[in-house]
Amino acid sequence: MTASAGISFNKFLAKMASDIKKPDGQFVIKPEDAQKFIDTLPVERFYGIGKVTAVKMHKLGIHTGYDLRQWDVESLIRNFGKAGEFFFDIARGIDERPVEPDQERKSVGTEITYSKDLTSRFAIVAELYKLEKELMERLEHAQTTGRTITVKIKFSDFRQMTRSRTLQTYINDFDTLHREVTAIRKTMELEGERIRLMGVTVSNLITEDNADQQLHLFEE
């Protein structure tokens, strides 16, 4: 089982660090190294900056963390609304959000960043199957399940695509998960693309309020 970990002095940098050595590794951002790391990072790699926002930043001449750090907070708010203050802070490595270890789980997922892009249908199908198997193991380990399945794809040019399906019933077996992930994949038109990352997530999880409907969860 592979896992990646990011270690730093706040949530934003720890999240960014966790993406560096995926799918299997550990990366540390020390306080004295944080600004250099942020300055050289393309804005589309920033956690919290999506594809649309990254395109808008590029049009404004903001391509890296260094470029973002040259903007004052008022200008960022004027161009990006309330998120402008967040962008101002993260460009400086500031994130005062508390860590909440007891927060209720909202989803269970797994994803892999590939060292070599996936380009063939066979490779895509095979790797998705591995992700489905790992996800099912995680659901069983957590003793939970859900009704919404999301497939995430990130391409070599940093474009990202997600597709979701919400079922009427909870996912209680691998066959159901595999069938639904396959159906989602077929809607995504991945032929000819170069895929850098794939992920599968189950959300809309079972709660205490509806647990009585799932008494035989994962029962053999």
N, C-alpha and C positions, 0 to 999 in steps of 0.2 A: 504494500500500500504506500503510495507516494504522498508527500505533504510538503508544503512550503510554509515558511514562517518569516515574518518581518518584525524587527525589533527596533524601537526608537523611543523618543521621549514624549510623543503624543500620538493620538489615534491616526491623524492624517498621514504622518510620516511612516508609522508602522504599517499602514495599509499599502502605501507606495512601496515600501521595502518588501512586502510579501509578494509583490508582482515581479520583482527583479529576478528571483531564482526559481520561478515556476518551471516545471511542475514539481521539483523535488530539491529543495535547498533552503538555506537560511541566509538572510542578509540583514546586516546591522547598519543603521544610520546614526552615527554619533553626533552629539550637539555641535562639535567643531567642524563636522563635515556636511551638516545639513544644508547650509546656504549654497555651497558649491553644487551639491546634488540637485537641488531645486532649480538653480539657474540654468543648468545644462539640459533639463528635462523638457521635451516638447509638450506643449500645453494639452495636446490630445491624450497624453499619457497620465495627466493629472486625475486623481480620484475626485469626482464632483464636477468635472468638466466634460460634458457630453459632446457628441458629434456636431450638433447644430451650433452650440456655443463655441466650439473650437473653430468652426468655419468663420463665425462672426469675428472672433479674435484675430484670425489670420487676415481678414479684410482690414482690420485696424492696425496691422503690423505687429501683432503679438504672436510670436511663434514659440517662444521658450519661457521658462520661468523668469529668466533675467529680463526679458521684454515686459512681462507682466509686472515685475517689481518696479519698473520705471513709471508706472501709472499711479496717480494719487487716488485716494479712496473716493473722493467726490466724482471724479471722472469715471471710475469703474461703476459706481452706483448709477450714474446718469446713463451709461450704456447697457448695464446688465441688471438694473433693479437692485433688490435686496441682496442678491447673490454677489454683487460687487464688493461688499464688505468682506464676505467670505474669501473671495479671490484675492483681495488685498492682504488678508492675513496669511493665507496658505503660501503666497509667494514669498513670505518672510518666515515660513516654518512655524506659524502661530496657529494653534488649535487647542482651545481650552475646554472642549467637550469632555465630560467625564466618561470613564470606562464603566459600563454597567454590566457586570458579569452575570447577574441574576435576571437579566432581561428575558422576557418570554420569547422562545424560538418562533420565528415566523416562516422559516423555510429550511429545507435541507437540500443541499446541492453539491455538485462536484464539477470541476472544470480542469482542463489541461491546456497549457501553452506549449506548442510544439517547436522544437529546435529547427525542424525542417517542415516547410509548408505542406499541407495536405492538398493534393491536386486531383486525385482520382476518386471516382465514385466508390470503388472498393475500399480505399483507405478511409474515406469518410464514414461509410457504413460500419466498418470494423472498429473504428475508434469510438463511434457513438455507442456501439454495443458494449464496449469495455466501460464506458461512462455509466451506462444504464446498470450494469452489474454492480459497479461500485456504489452507485446511488442507492440501489435496493439494499445493499449491505448496510449502508448508513441509516436508512429508514428502519431497518430491523433492529439495529443496535440502539437507536434512539427510541424504539418502541412507539413510533408514530407513523402517520401517513397523511396524505392530502388529496385534494381534488384537482389542483391546477398544475399542469406540467409546462415548463418553459425551456426552450432550447435557445442557447446563445451561441452566436458565431461571430468571431472577429477575424477580419481579413488582413492580409499582409500590408495593406495600405492604411490600416487602422480603422477602416469602416467597421461598423458593428450592426448586427441584425439579431433581433429576438422575435420569437413567435411562441404563443401560448395557447393552450386548450384547457378549458375547465370542464370536468366530467360531472355527471349527475351523482355518481357514487365515488367512494374513496378507492384508492389504488391498493389492492390487497395482495397482488401477485406480480411476478416479473413479466409474465406474458402481457398483462394489461399495460404495464409501463412501456414495454418494448413496442407494442402495437401503436400506442399513442405517439411515442417519439418518432417512429417511422412515418406516421401520417403527417406529423409536423414537418419532418425533413423534406418530404415530397412537395411541400408547398413553398420551399425556400429557394428553389432554382439555383443550386450551388454548382452546377456543371460549369467548368471553365474557370472557376474561382480558385484563388490561392488562400487557403485557410490557415491562420496562425493559432487560433484558440477555439475550442469548443467546450460548452458546458451544458449540463442538464440540471434543472432544479424542480423540486416539488414544493408547492406552497399551498395556501388555503388549508392549513393543517388541522387535524382533528384536535378538539379541545375537550376539556372536562364536561362541557355542556352536552356534547354529542358523543362522548366516549361509549355510552351504553349501546350505541348503534353498531359498535365495532368490537364486540366481545371476543370475536374469533380472529382478531388481527394477527396475520402471519402464522396462523395455526397450521401445523403440518397435518 
